[in-house]
Amino acid sequence: MTETETVAVRKIKNEEQFLEAELDEVRQLQESAKNDDFKADIVWRNIILFAALHFGALVGLYQLIFVAKWPTVLFSFIGWIISGLGITAGAHRLWAHRSYKARWPARLTLMLANCMAFQNDVIEWARDHRCHHKWTDTHADPHNMNRGIFFSHVGWLLVRKHPEIRRRGAKLDLSDLFADPILRFQRRFYLPLVAMFCFVIPTAIPVYGWGENALVSFYTAAVFRYCFSLHMTWLINSAAHTFGYRPYDPTITPADNLLTTIGSLGEGGHNYHHTFPQDYRTSEYSLSVNWTKLTIDVFAALGWVYDRKVVADEIIARQKAKQHKGH
């Protein structure tokens, strides 16, 4: 363990974890939900857009298997990794959780990768995710698991948000996000950045790099890659709140799930993550499946990243032992 990690461990031991669940408010929200007759309005525009996206992704999958050149297949895989890291290392671990600090080269790189992922700008993404951790599985959670696995996977993007999300979300302190000029730049120019990094550049590189057909390139390296990366993120909201084991806190829905860990580049240790939300590793899984941790560590070796926060081994062991003893 490095010196910066040791300092961070002391910080986590002696201070309240950032994004710790608001248990009293969660209980209040769970009680109020019993008498809640809210019916969400369907957002038909989103349904049409997602239907078109998935149709295009099916076309892209066919072309990826039967038509595309092998460099295009490889490039699509690399694009998934890059865009995924824009969510996992960027929007999630750096900006939503503040589990490590990054200098401008890392922040700029992750912001552009995040544009390639096209899952809303980082400020909005981080706000929703902070709601998720503060008020998990309540109406203040954007992808509330209690509304069903389909809702937590994608349905939450097809309907209007519950008023409780806006009410509670307005209480969150987002000043750290708005203070970052790189995030302010992304928010201001989000759609042009997305058009360029999610669609134009991924399409152009195979065309000009190795003579791929433009439509094949668009449907594989842009559309299919984008749709696939969306589902890998959504599975953390749905599958990782349903299937798996809960060695750190059996009273919550988040579960550790190896398959979602692989698909999300290391995010599937979800029971660990909700128990220790400020640990930059998000799980005890090895580097072979936690590619996000590996990336952050490489950035640290370059001097781009510092103050990586970890939970002390004795605290982790004590938490697991407590659950084992209770069962």
C-alpha positions in Angstrom: 0.0 0.0 0.0 1.4 3.4 -1.0 1.8 6.4 1.3 -1.1 8.2 -0.3 -3.4 5.1 0.2 -2.4 4.9 3.9 -3.4 8.5 4.4 -6.7 7.8 2.6 -7.4 4.8 4.8 -7.0 6.9 7.9 -9.4 9.5 6.4 -12.0 6.9 5.8 -11.6 5.3 9.3 -12.0 8.7 11.0 -14.6 10.4 8.9 -18.0 9.6 7.8 -18.1 8.0 4.4 -19.1 10.3 1.5 -22.4 9.1 0.0 -23.3 7.0 3.0 -27.0 6.1 2.9 -29.4 8.4 4.8 -31.0 5.6 6.7 -33.5 7.6 8.6 -34.7 9.3 5.4 -34.8 5.9 3.7 -37.1 4.6 6.3 -39.3 7.6 6.0 -39.5 7.3 2.3 -40.3 3.6 2.5 -43.2 4.4 4.8 -44.5 7.1 2.7 -44.3 4.9 -0.4 -47.0 2.6 1.1 -49.6 5.4 0.4 -48.0 6.7 -2.8 -50.3 6.4 -5.8 -47.9 8.1 -8.2 -48.2 7.0 -11.8 -45.3 7.9 -14.1 -46.0 9.6 -17.4 -44.5 7.7 -20.4 -41.9 9.7 -22.4 -42.7 8.4 -25.9 -39.8 10.3 -27.5 -37.4 8.2 -25.4 -39.2 5.0 -26.3 -39.0 5.8 -30.0 -35.3 6.7 -29.7 -34.3 3.6 -27.7 -36.3 1.4 -30.1 -34.5 2.9 -33.1 -31.1 2.5 -31.2 -31.8 -1.2 -30.5 -32.8 -1.8 -34.1 -29.6 -0.2 -35.3 -27.6 -2.2 -32.7 -29.1 -5.5 -34.1 -28.0 -4.4 -37.6 -24.6 -3.6 -36.1 -24.4 -7.0 -34.4 -25.1 -8.8 -37.6 -22.5 -6.8 -39.5 -20.0 -7.3 -36.6 -20.3 -11.1 -37.0 -20.7 -11.5 -40.7 -19.6 -8.4 -42.6 -17.1 -6.2 -40.7 -13.4 -6.5 -41.1 -11.5 -7.9 -38.1 -9.8 -4.5 -37.3 -13.4 -3.0 -37.0 -14.4 -5.8 -34.6 -11.3 -5.1 -32.5 -11.8 -1.4 -32.7 -15.4 -1.8 -31.5 -14.2 -3.7 -28.5 -11.6 -1.1 -27.7 -14.3 1.6 -28.1 -16.5 -0.2 -25.5 -13.5 -0.2 -23.1 -12.8 3.5 -23.6 -16.4 4.6 -23.3 -16.9 2.3 -20.3 -14.0 3.9 -18.5 -15.5 7.3 -19.1 -18.4 6.1 -16.9 -16.6 3.8 -14.4 -13.4 5.7 -13.7 -14.8 9.1 -14.6 -18.4 9.8 -13.8 -18.7 7.1 -11.1 -15.5 6.8 -9.1 -13.9 10.2 -9.7 -16.8 12.7 -9.9 -19.8 11.0 -8.2 -17.9 9.4 -5.3 -14.8 11.6 -5.1 -12.9 8.3 -4.3 -9.7 9.7 -5.7 -8.3 13.0 -7.1 -7.2 13.6 -10.6 -5.1 16.3 -12.3 -6.4 17.9 -15.5 -4.9 15.4 -18.0 -6.8 12.5 -16.4 -10.0 14.6 -16.0 -9.9 15.7 -19.6 -9.3 12.2 -20.9 -12.1 10.8 -18.8 -14.5 13.6 -19.7 -13.9 12.9 -23.5 -14.3 9.1 -22.9 -17.5 10.0 -21.0 -18.8 11.8 -24.0 -18.2 8.7 -26.0 -20.4 6.8 -23.5 -23.3 9.3 -24.0 -25.1 8.7 -20.7 -25.9 12.4 -19.9 -23.2 14.9 -18.9 -21.2 14.1 -15.8 -22.9 16.6 -13.6 -26.3 15.1 -14.3 -25.0 11.5 -14.1 -23.3 12.2 -10.8 -26.4 13.9 -9.3 -28.6 10.9 -10.1 -26.0 8.5 -8.8 -25.6 10.4 -5.5 -29.4 10.2 -5.2 -29.1 6.4 -5.7 -26.6 6.0 -2.9 -28.3 8.4 -0.4 -31.8 6.9 -0.8 -31.3 3.5 -2.4 -34.5 1.6 -3.4 -36.9 4.4 -2.5 -38.8 6.9 -4.7 -35.8 9.2 -4.4 -33.6 6.6 -6.2 -33.8 7.2 -10.0 -33.7 3.5 -10.7 -35.6 2.2 -7.7 -35.3 -1.6 -7.6 -38.7 -1.8 -5.8 -40.4 -0.8 -9.0 -39.2 -3.9 -10.8 -36.1 -5.2 -12.6 -37.2 -3.8 -15.9 -37.7 -0.4 -14.4 -34.3 -0.4 -12.7 -32.6 -1.6 -15.9 -34.1 0.8 -18.5 -37.6 1.7 -17.6 -36.6 4.6 -15.5 -35.3 6.3 -18.7 -38.7 5.8 -20.4 -40.9 7.7 -17.9 -40.9 11.0 -16.0 -39.0 11.0 -12.8 -40.8 10.6 -9.5 -41.2 14.1 -7.8 -39.2 12.8 -4.8 -36.1 12.5 -6.9 -36.2 16.2 -7.7 -37.1 17.1 -4.2 -34.3 15.2 -2.5 -31.9 15.8 -5.3 -32.2 19.5 -4.8 -30.7 19.1 -1.4 -27.5 17.6 -2.7 -24.3 19.7 -2.7 -23.0 19.6 -6.3 -20.7 22.5 -5.9 -17.6 20.3 -6.4 -18.9 19.3 -9.8 -19.8 22.8 -11.0 -16.4 24.0 -9.7 -14.6 21.8 -12.3 -14.1 23.8 -15.5 -13.8 20.6 -17.5 -17.2 19.5 -16.4 -18.7 23.0 -17.0 -17.2 22.8 -20.6 -18.7 19.4 -21.1 -22.1 20.5 -19.9 -22.1 23.6 -22.2 -21.1 21.8 -25.3 -22.4 18.3 -24.5 -24.4 17.5 -27.7 -21.6 18.6 -30.1 -19.1 16.6 -28.0 -21.3 13.5 -28.0 -21.9 13.7 -31.8 -18.2 13.9 -32.3 -16.9 11.3 -29.8 -19.7 8.9 -29.7 -20.6 8.7 -33.4 -18.4 10.7 -35.8 -14.9 9.7 -34.7 -15.8 6.0 -34.0 -17.3 5.8 -37.5 -14.4 7.7 -39.3 -11.5 5.8 -37.8 -12.3 2.4 -39.4 -13.3 4.1 -42.7 -10.0 6.1 -43.0 -7.9 3.7 -41.0 -8.4 0.5 -42.9 -11.0 1.1 -45.6 -14.1 -0.1 -43.8 -17.5 0.6 -45.4 -19.0 3.7 -43.8 -22.3 2.2 -43.0 -20.7 -0.9 -41.5 -18.4 1.2 -39.4 -21.3 3.4 -38.2 -23.5 0.5 -37.2 -20.7 -1.5 -35.5 -18.2 0.8 -33.9 -20.7 3.5 -33.1 -24.3 2.2 -32.8 -23.8 -1.3 -31.5 -20.8 -0.3 -29.3 -22.9 2.4 -27.8 -25.9 0.3 -27.1 -23.8 -2.5 -25.7 -22.1 -0.2 -23.3 -25.4 1.2 -22.1 -26.6 -2.3 -21.2 -23.4 -3.1 -19.3 -24.0 0.0 -17.2 -27.7 -0.7 -16.7 -27.0 -4.2 -15.5 -25.4 -2.7 -12.4 -28.7 -1.1 -11.6 -30.8 -4.2 -12.3 -28.9 -7.5 -12.2 -26.4 -6.4 -9.5 -29.3 -5.4 -7.3 -30.9 -8.8 -7.8 -28.5 -11.7 -8.3 -25.3 -12.5 -6.4 -24.1 -12.7 -2.8 -24.1 -10.1 0.0 -21.1 -10.8 2.3 -20.8 -7.2 3.6 -24.4 -6.2 4.3 -27.2 -8.8 3.6 -29.9 -6.2 4.5 -29.6 -4.3 1.2 -30.4 -5.3 -2.4 -26.9 -4.5 -4.0 -25.1 -7.8 -4.5 -21.6 -8.9 -5.6 -21.8 -10.4 -9.0 -18.8 -11.6 -11.0 -20.5 -11.5 -14.5 -21.7 -7.9 -14.1 -18.2 -7.1 -12.8 -16.6 -8.4 -16.0 -19.2 -6.6 -18.2 -18.8 -3.3 -16.4 -15.0 -3.3 -16.1 -15.0 -3.8 -12.4 -18.3 -2.3 -11.1 -20.1 -5.5 -10.1 -18.9 -5.8 -6.5 -22.0 -3.9 -5.6 -22.6 -5.1 -2.0 -19.1 -4.0 -1.2 -19.6 -0.7 -3.0 -22.7 0.2 -1.1 -21.1 -0.8 2.2 -17.9 1.1 1.5 -18.9 3.8 -1.1 -15.7 5.8 -1.0 -13.3 3.0 -1.7 -11.9 3.7 -5.2 -11.6 -0.1 -5.9 -15.4 -0.6 -5.4 -14.7 -4.3 -4.6 -12.2 -6.9 -3.5 -12.1 -8.4 -7.0 -8.6 -8.8 -8.6 -7.2 -6.6 -11.4 -8.1 -9.3 -13.9 -11.7 -8.2 -13.8 -11.4 -4.8 -12.2 -10.0 -3.0 -15.2 -11.2 0.4 -13.9 -8.9 0.1 -10.8 -6.1 -0.9 -13.1 -6.6 2.2 -15.2 -6.7 4.5 -12.2 -3.5 2.9 -10.9 -1.8 3.4 -14.3 -2.9 7.1 -14.2 -1.5 7.3 -10.7 1.9 5.9 -11.9 1.8 8.6 -14.5 1.3 11.2 -11.8 -2.2 12.0 -13.1 -4.1 10.6 -10.1 -3.5 10.8 -6.4 -5.2 10.3 -3.0 -6.8 7.0 -3.9 -9.1 6.2 -1.0 -9.3 2.6 0.4 -10.9 0.9 3.3 -8.5 -0.7 5.8 -8.3 -4.5 5.6 -9.3 -4.9 9.2 -12.5 -2.9 8.7 -13.5 -5.1 5.7 -12.7 -8.3 7.7 -14.6 -7.0 10.7 -17.7 -6.2 8.6 -17.7 -9.6 6.9 -17.2 -11.4 10.3 -20.1 -9.4 11.8 -22.5 -10.6 9.0 -21.2 -14.2 9.3 -21.7 -14.1 13.1 -25.2 -12.8 12.6 -26.2 -15.7 10.4 
